[in-house]
Structures are given as C-alpha cells and as structure tokens.
Amino acid sequence: GDYCTEDTCDSDEGCVFTPIDCDDDDECTEDDCDSETGCTYTTTKCDDYNECTEDSCDKENGCEYEDVDCDDYDECTEDSCDKENGCEYEDVDCDDYDECTEDNCDPSEGCYTIEVDCDDYSKCTNDYCDKETGCYWEDVDCDDNDPCTVDKCCRTEGCSNTPKKCDDDNPCTWDECNTVTGFCEFTVNDCDDYSLCTNDECDEESGTCIYTEIDCNDDDECTIEFCNPDSGCVFDNVVCEYEECKESTCDPESGCEYTYYDCDDYDSCTDDFCSDDICYNVPIDCDDYDECTEDSCEAGECVHTDVDCDDYDECTYDECDSENGKCYNTPVDCNDYNMCTDESCIEGECEHTKVDCDDYDECTIDDCSVSTGCSHSTRNCNDNDECTDDNCSSVAGCI
C-alpha cells in the first residue's frame, strides 16, 4: 500500500488513487509525503547567513528578517554592522587639531573641548597659546623709558618703576632727577614768590618757604589799604556807600558817617518823607471812604463831618447812602393794613380815619371788611305778602 494516496474503487473507472493533502497551513514547515510513512513536515530553515539580521518565521508569512539594533547609546562610538561579524563599535575621533584645547568625549554628550590653561601665575610674562605649538610665554617689558626710574619686575606684583632717590639731605634745595640724562640735580630754593607784598625766606630745618605779609595798615578809617604784588602798599580813599536820602562824610577815626535829609515842612497835616534823594510832603489821607461824611484834617487829626440830609419834614425818614453820598427822604409808612381806614401823617404822627362806605343807595346794605374794604349788598324787600308787589327805590328804599 501507498500511504500517500487514498485508495478507492469506481464501478466505471476501477481503482482510483487520490493523493493525500499534506498541507498543514504552516509557512514554517516544508510539507511532503513518504509512501511508507505518509505525510512529513520539515521545519523551514530561515537562516540568511547575515549577522546583521535577526531571523524568524511566522506561520502565516514564513521567514522574516529584522535588522539588528547596534546602537550602544554611547556618543563616543560610531556604530555599524558587518554581515559576517555582526555589530562593530569604533571610537569617535574628537581631535580638533588645536594644541590650545584638551579634547574629550562624554558618552551622553559626545565630543567636547576644554581650553588649555597657559597661566604660569607670573605677572612678569604675557601668556599665549598657539594652535599648532601650544602654550608659550613672553617676558613683560617693564621699561617706562624714564631714566629717572628703576625698572624691575616681581613675579607676584608685576612691573614697578621706582623713582631714583636724589635727596641731598638739604631741605632748602630742590632735589630732582634730569629726565634726559638720568642724573640727580640739586637747585637752591630762594623762595622768591616775586611779590612785593611778602618777606620771603627758607626754614633751614624744615625746608619750608615762609612768606610773611607786609603790614600796610595806616590807621586811617578813610583809606582802603591793600598791597599790589608788583608795587607794594597802596592807599585808596574810602568811597562811602550810597544810602538813600542821607548825606555822607568820613571821619579818620570812625569812618563813614550818614545824616538824614531834613524834609519837615512843619505842617502837621502832611506826611514828610524822602525818596530817591527828593523830599516829599504829602497831605494826610483822611478819606474814610464814606460818601456821607465831609473829610478834613485839623492839627494833624482827621475830622469826619456827617452830611446834612434833613428835609425838615417830620413825616419822612432822612438818611444818606454811604456809597454814593445821595440823601434819601423816605415817607413814614402809616399803613395799618386795614381797608376800612384812610392813613395819613401829620407832624410826624400817623392818623387813621374811618372810611365812609355810604353809596347813598337805599337799595343796598353798606358794609366794610378789614381785608377787602367797602361792600354793597342788595337789600331784600320781600315782605312775604303775595298780595303786594315788592320794589325798592334808591331814594326811599323798599316800597
């Protein structure tokens, strides 16, 4: 028998041998059939002989090849892959070919450089760095081109230029160094200040010049003494300061004296004063700014006499307006606010006479109200007798 066929017999065809389906639906096996044993399944070999891939097999898709990740997360290596050897790591070259830097590499940051410190901690050298050769040092030039100084350099302090000592221990000489030759020179100090206003000398102990001022005081208060360096003492006459309205004189002992101008006109009703050297005699202002008075001055005193507004009428109030000086004669108000009286003024006294409300009409009743005055109401002639005609006559009354 053959294990790779299914054997049947057909009445028309006779024996029929149908091949067995050995497909296991697995892309990772190679399916075959052995006539003695039946179906066989050999695992598919997916090796692509490439160390840069990871080989695997998927039942649906078959062999799969994924690139190997060679990243070692180190910025100091360049990562690559060789098909035969797999991942390879080569150190990064950080050399910047600059002798003035130290080249380094940080696994997380990569290449970095640090400047070379060329400081030799000496203030007597200038420190430099050359990219090709590295650090070098040049001596500082301390020469100040002054022959009167001693030039030197101290490692910690740097250059110093110390003046040459030219002291001859004589305080009355000027000791100095000649800036051209570098030699000390000593010049005698005569202390002359070229002023005729001082006596000049040098103190031999201290070397200090002493200048004593000449005394030009002539004890005269009417002169101004001063000293002119070129000519000596000068004496100018005092010019007394101007003071308004005063006469000035000068006394040799007391100096300037001042006497006021006499502006008195011997009139007690004037103000006497001086301004800009002119006497003024201004009448005293007695104006009280009241138009109802007449103002005058008597013996130095202001007199204010009232204006007479009397109209000699006892039935008026007499008064004066202080702003315009006008007299006002206002009639006396005799109004008693009674409409039933007539008001009048006689010799300064108010009189009130009863109003006559008679209209001489017998057909009216005459009356008077304090607030409204006379009223005339129609007389009622009705005698309540139906047998009479009631009438009224202005002369006879009811008829």
C-alpha positions as CSV (number, residue, x, y, z in Angstrom):
1,G,0.0,0.0,0.0
2,D,1.0,3.6,-0.6
3,Y,0.5,5.9,2.5
4,C,0.5,8.9,0.2
5,T,-2.8,8.0,-1.6
6,E,-6.4,7.4,-0.6
7,D,-7.4,4.2,-2.5
8,T,-11.0,3.7,-3.7
9,C,-12.8,1.7,-6.5
10,D,-15.1,3.2,-9.0
11,S,-17.5,0.9,-10.8
12,D,-16.7,2.6,-14.1
13,E,-13.1,3.5,-13.6
14,G,-12.0,0.8,-11.4
15,C,-9.3,1.5,-8.8
16,V,-8.7,5.2,-8.1
17,F,-5.6,6.5,-6.1
18,T,-6.1,10.1,-4.9
19,P,-3.0,11.9,-3.4
20,I,-3.3,12.8,0.3
21,D,-3.3,16.6,1.1
22,C,-0.4,17.1,3.5
23,D,-0.7,20.9,3.7
24,D,-0.6,21.9,7.4
25,D,-1.2,25.6,6.7
26,D,2.1,26.4,8.4
27,E,4.5,28.5,6.3
28,C,7.3,27.5,8.7
29,T,7.3,23.8,7.5
30,E,8.1,22.1,4.3
31,D,5.2,19.6,3.6
32,D,5.9,16.2,1.9
33,C,4.7,12.6,1.8
34,D,6.6,9.3,2.3
35,S,4.8,6.3,0.6
36,E,5.8,4.2,3.5
37,T,5.0,6.6,6.4
38,G,2.7,9.2,5.0
39,C,2.9,13.0,5.4
40,T,6.1,14.5,6.7
41,Y,6.7,18.1,8.0
42,T,10.3,19.5,8.0
43,T,10.9,22.8,9.8
44,T,11.8,25.6,7.3
45,K,15.4,26.9,7.8
46,C,15.2,30.8,7.7
47,D,19.0,31.4,8.2
48,D,20.1,34.1,5.6
49,Y,23.7,33.9,6.9
50,N,23.7,37.6,7.7
51,E,24.9,38.6,11.2
52,C,23.1,41.9,10.8
53,T,19.6,40.4,10.9
54,E,17.6,38.5,13.4
55,D,15.9,35.5,11.6
56,S,12.5,34.2,12.5
57,C,9.5,32.5,11.0
58,D,5.8,33.5,11.0
59,K,3.2,30.7,10.4
60,E,1.3,32.9,8.1
61,N,4.1,34.9,6.3
62,G,7.0,32.5,6.5
63,C,10.6,33.7,7.1
64,E,11.1,37.2,8.4
65,Y,14.4,39.2,8.7
66,E,14.7,42.2,11.1
67,D,17.8,44.5,11.2
68,V,19.9,44.1,14.3
69,D,20.0,47.3,16.5
70,C,23.7,48.1,17.1
71,D,23.1,51.4,18.9
72,D,25.1,51.1,22.2
73,Y,23.9,54.6,23.3
74,D,27.4,55.8,23.5
75,E,28.1,59.2,21.7
76,C,31.8,58.3,21.8
77,T,31.5,55.4,19.4
78,E,30.4,55.1,15.8
79,D,28.1,52.1,15.5
80,S,28.0,49.8,12.4
81,C,27.2,46.2,11.4
82,D,29.3,43.6,9.4
83,K,27.3,40.8,7.7
84,E,29.9,38.3,8.9
85,N,30.9,39.6,12.3
86,G,27.7,41.5,13.4
87,C,27.8,44.8,15.4
88,E,31.1,46.7,15.4
89,Y,32.0,49.8,17.6
90,E,34.7,52.3,16.6
91,D,35.9,55.1,18.9
92,V,34.9,58.6,17.7
93,D,37.9,60.8,16.8
94,C,37.5,64.1,18.9
95,D,40.8,65.6,17.9
96,D,40.2,69.2,16.8
97,Y,43.9,69.6,15.9
98,D,44.1,72.6,18.2
99,E,47.0,72.5,20.7
100,C,45.2,75.1,22.8
101,T,42.4,72.7,23.8
102,E,42.1,69.4,25.6
103,D,39.8,67.0,23.6
104,N,37.4,64.8,25.5
105,C,34.3,62.7,24.9
106,D,31.3,62.3,27.1
107,P,29.2,59.1,26.5
108,S,25.9,61.1,26.7
109,E,27.0,64.4,25.0
110,G,29.8,63.4,22.6
111,C,32.9,65.4,21.9
112,Y,33.8,68.5,23.9
113,T,36.9,70.6,24.3
114,I,38.4,72.5,27.3
115,E,40.7,75.4,26.7
116,V,44.3,74.8,27.9
117,D,45.3,77.0,30.8
118,C,48.6,78.6,29.9
119,D,48.7,80.8,33.0
120,D,52.2,80.4,34.6
121,Y,51.0,82.7,37.5
122,S,53.8,85.1,36.9
123,K,53.0,88.8,36.3
124,C,56.3,89.1,34.6
125,T,55.2,87.2,31.5
126,N,52.4,87.5,28.9
127,D,50.8,84.1,28.4
128,Y,49.7,83.0,25.0
129,C,48.7,79.8,23.2
130,D,49.4,78.8,19.5
131,K,47.0,76.3,17.9
132,E,49.9,74.4,16.3
133,T,52.5,74.5,19.1
134,G,50.5,75.1,22.3
135,C,51.5,77.4,25.3
136,Y,54.3,79.9,25.1
137,W,55.3,82.9,27.3
138,E,56.9,86.2,26.6
139,D,58.7,88.4,29.1
140,V,56.8,91.6,30.1
141,D,58.6,94.8,29.1
142,C,58.8,97.0,32.3
143,D,60.9,99.8,30.7
144,D,58.9,103.0,31.1
145,N,61.5,104.9,29.1
146,D,62.2,107.2,32.0
147,P,65.9,107.3,33.0
148,C,64.8,108.6,36.4
149,T,63.2,105.4,37.5
150,V,64.5,101.9,38.4
151,D,62.5,99.4,36.4
152,K,62.1,95.8,37.6
153,C,59.5,93.0,37.7
154,C,58.3,90.9,40.5
155,R,56.6,87.6,39.8
156,T,53.7,88.3,42.1
157,E,53.4,92.1,41.8
158,G,54.4,92.7,38.2
159,C,56.3,95.8,36.9
160,S,57.4,98.5,39.2
161,N,59.1,101.8,38.3
162,T,60.7,103.3,41.4
163,P,61.9,106.9,41.2
164,K,65.6,107.3,41.8
165,K,66.4,108.8,45.2
166,C,68.0,112.2,44.7
167,D,67.8,113.5,48.3
168,D,70.9,115.6,49.3
169,D,69.5,116.0,52.9
170,N,69.3,119.8,52.4
171,P,65.7,120.9,53.0
172,C,66.4,124.2,51.2
173,T,67.2,122.7,47.8
174,W,65.0,121.3,45.1
175,D,66.2,117.7,44.5
176,E,65.2,116.2,41.2
177,C,66.3,113.8,38.5
178,N,67.1,115.1,35.0
179,T,64.7,113.2,32.8
180,V,67.1,113.4,29.8
181,T,70.4,112.3,31.5
182,G,69.0,110.4,34.5
183,F,71.4,112.3,36.8
184,C,70.4,113.9,40.1
185,E,70.3,117.7,40.2
186,F,70.1,119.9,43.3
187,T,68.8,123.5,42.9
188,V,68.9,126.0,45.8
189,N,65.4,127.2,46.7
190,D,65.5,131.0,47.1
191,C,61.7,131.0,48.0
192,D,61.1,134.2,45.9
193,D,57.4,134.4,45.2
194,Y,58.0,137.6,43.1
195,S,55.6,139.6,45.3
196,L,56.5,142.9,47.0
197,C,53.8,142.1,49.5
198,T,55.8,139.4,51.3
199,N,59.1,138.9,53.0
200,D,60.5,135.6,51.6
201,E,62.8,133.1,53.4
202,C,63.6,129.3,53.7
203,D,63.5,127.5,57.0
204,E,66.8,125.6,57.2
205,E,65.3,122.9,59.5
206,S,62.1,122.1,57.6
207,G,63.0,123.5,54.2
208,T,59.6,125.2,54.1
209,C,59.3,128.6,52.4
210,I,58.0,131.2,54.8
211,Y,56.2,134.2,53.3
212,T,55.4,137.0,55.8
213,E,52.8,139.5,54.6
214,I,53.8,143.2,54.8
215,D,51.6,145.3,57.1
216,C,50.1,148.2,55.0
217,N,47.8,149.5,57.8
218,D,48.0,153.4,58.1
219,D,45.3,153.5,60.9
220,D,43.1,155.8,58.8
221,E,39.5,154.7,58.5
222,C,39.1,156.9,55.5
223,T,41.6,154.9,53.4
224,I,41.5,151.4,52.0
225,E,44.9,149.7,52.3
226,F,46.0,146.8,50.1
227,C,49.1,145.5,48.7
228,N,49.9,145.2,45.0
229,P,52.4,142.3,44.4
230,D,54.1,144.5,41.7
231,S,54.2,147.8,43.5
232,G,53.8,147.2,47.2
233,C,51.3,149.0,49.6
234,V,48.5,151.1,48.0
235,F,46.2,153.5,49.9
236,D,42.9,154.4,48.2
237,N,40.4,156.9,49.6
238,V,37.3,155.3,51.0
239,V,34.2,155.9,48.9
240,C,31.3,155.9,51.4
241,E,28.5,153.7,50.3
242,Y,25.4,155.5,48.9
243,E,22.5,155.4,51.3
244,E,19.2,156.9,50.0
245,C,18.3,160.3,51.5
246,K,21.5,160.5,53.6
247,E,24.5,162.9,53.4
248,S,27.8,161.0,53.9
249,T,31.1,162.2,55.4
250,C,34.2,160.3,56.5
251,D,36.0,160.6,59.9
252,P,39.6,159.2,60.1
253,E,38.9,157.6,63.4
254,S,35.3,156.2,62.9
255,G,35.0,156.1,59.1
256,C,31.8,156.8,57.1
257,E,29.0,158.7,58.9
258,Y,25.5,159.4,57.5
259,T,23.0,162.2,58.2
260,Y,19.3,162.0,57.1
261,Y,17.9,164.8,54.9
262,D,15.5,167.2,56.9
263,C,12.2,167.1,55.0
264,D,10.0,168.6,57.7
265,D,7.6,171.3,56.3
266,Y,6.2,171.9,59.8
267,D,2.7,171.1,58.7
268,S,1.0,168.6,61.0
269,C,-1.4,167.6,58.2
270,T,1.3,166.3,55.8
271,D,3.4,163.2,55.8
272,D,7.0,164.2,55.3
273,F,9.5,161.7,53.8
274,C,12.4,161.3,51.4
275,S,12.6,159.0,48.3
276,D,15.4,158.9,45.7
277,D,17.0,161.9,47.5
278,I,13.9,164.0,47.0
279,C,11.8,165.4,49.9
280,Y,8.0,164.8,49.7
281,N,5.3,166.5,51.8
282,V,2.1,164.5,51.1
283,P,-1.2,165.6,52.7
284,I,-2.5,163.1,55.2
285,D,-5.2,161.0,53.6
286,C,-8.3,161.4,55.8
287,D,-10.6,159.8,53.3
288,D,-12.8,157.3,55.3
289,Y,-14.4,156.1,52.1
290,D,-17.8,157.1,53.4
291,E,-19.7,159.4,50.9
292,C,-21.9,160.6,53.8
293,T,-19.1,162.4,55.6
294,E,-17.0,165.5,54.7
295,D,-13.3,164.7,55.5
296,S,-10.7,167.2,56.6
297,C,-7.5,167.5,58.7
298,E,-7.1,169.8,61.7
299,A,-3.9,170.0,63.7
300,G,-2.8,166.6,62.5
301,E,-6.1,164.8,63.2
302,C,-8.6,163.7,60.7
303,V,-12.1,165.1,61.1
304,H,-15.2,163.5,59.5
305,T,-18.4,165.7,59.5
306,D,-21.7,164.0,58.6
307,V,-23.6,165.3,55.5
308,D,-26.9,167.0,56.5
309,C,-29.8,165.2,54.8
310,D,-32.6,166.8,56.9
311,D,-35.6,167.9,54.7
312,Y,-37.3,169.4,57.8
313,D,-40.3,167.1,57.1
314,E,-41.4,165.2,60.2
315,C,-43.2,162.7,58.1
316,T,-40.1,161.4,56.3
317,Y,-37.1,159.3,57.4
318,D,-33.9,161.1,56.4
319,E,-30.7,159.1,55.5
320,C,-27.6,159.2,53.4
321,D,-26.2,156.4,51.1
322,S,-22.5,155.8,52.1
323,E,-21.7,154.5,48.7
324,N,-22.9,157.4,46.5
325,G,-23.4,160.2,49.1
326,K,-27.0,160.8,48.0
327,C,-29.7,161.9,50.5
328,Y,-32.9,159.9,50.7
329,N,-36.1,161.2,52.4
330,T,-38.4,158.2,52.7
331,P,-42.1,158.9,53.7
332,V,-43.1,157.4,57.0
333,D,-45.1,154.2,56.4
334,C,-48.5,154.7,58.2
335,N,-50.2,151.7,56.6
336,D,-52.2,149.8,59.3
337,Y,-53.3,147.2,56.7
338,N,-57.0,148.0,57.4
339,M,-59.0,148.6,54.3
340,C,-61.6,150.4,56.4
341,T,-59.4,153.3,57.3
342,D,-57.6,156.1,55.4
343,E,-53.9,156.6,56.6
344,S,-52.1,160.0,56.8
345,C,-49.1,161.6,58.6
346,I,-49.4,164.9,60.5
347,E,-46.4,166.4,62.2
348,G,-44.7,163.0,62.3
349,E,-47.7,161.2,63.8
350,C,-49.8,158.6,61.8
351,E,-53.5,159.1,61.8
352,H,-56.2,156.6,60.6
353,T,-59.7,157.9,59.6
354,K,-62.6,155.5,59.2
355,V,-63.6,155.1,55.5
356,D,-67.1,156.2,54.5
357,C,-68.7,153.3,52.7
358,D,-72.2,155.0,52.1
359,D,-73.1,154.8,48.4
360,Y,-76.3,156.8,49.0
361,D,-78.4,154.0,47.6
362,E,-81.3,152.9,49.9
363,C,-81.5,149.6,48.0
364,T,-78.1,148.4,49.2
365,I,-76.7,147.5,52.6
366,D,-73.3,149.2,53.1
367,D,-70.5,147.4,55.0
368,C,-66.7,147.3,55.3
369,S,-64.2,144.4,55.6
370,V,-60.7,145.0,57.1
371,S,-59.2,142.8,54.3
372,T,-61.3,143.9,51.3
373,G,-62.8,147.3,52.2
374,C,-66.3,148.6,51.4
375,S,-69.0,146.2,50.1
376,H,-72.6,147.0,49.0
377,S,-75.1,144.0,49.1
378,T,-78.7,144.3,47.6
379,R,-81.4,145.0,50.2
380,N,-84.1,142.3,50.4
381,C,-87.5,144.0,50.1
382,N,-89.6,140.8,50.1
383,D,-92.5,141.2,52.7
384,N,-93.7,137.7,52.1
385,D,-97.1,139.0,51.1
386,E,-98.4,137.7,47.8
387,C,-100.9,140.5,47.6
388,T,-98.1,143.2,47.2
389,D,-95.6,143.9,44.5
390,D,-92.2,144.4,46.3
391,N,-89.9,147.0,44.9
392,C,-87.0,149.3,46.0
393,S,-86.3,153.0,45.4
394,S,-82.7,154.1,45.7
395,V,-84.1,157.2,47.5
396,A,-86.9,155.8,49.6
397,G,-85.8,152.2,50.0
398,C,-88.4,149.3,49.9
399,I,-91.9,150.2,48.6
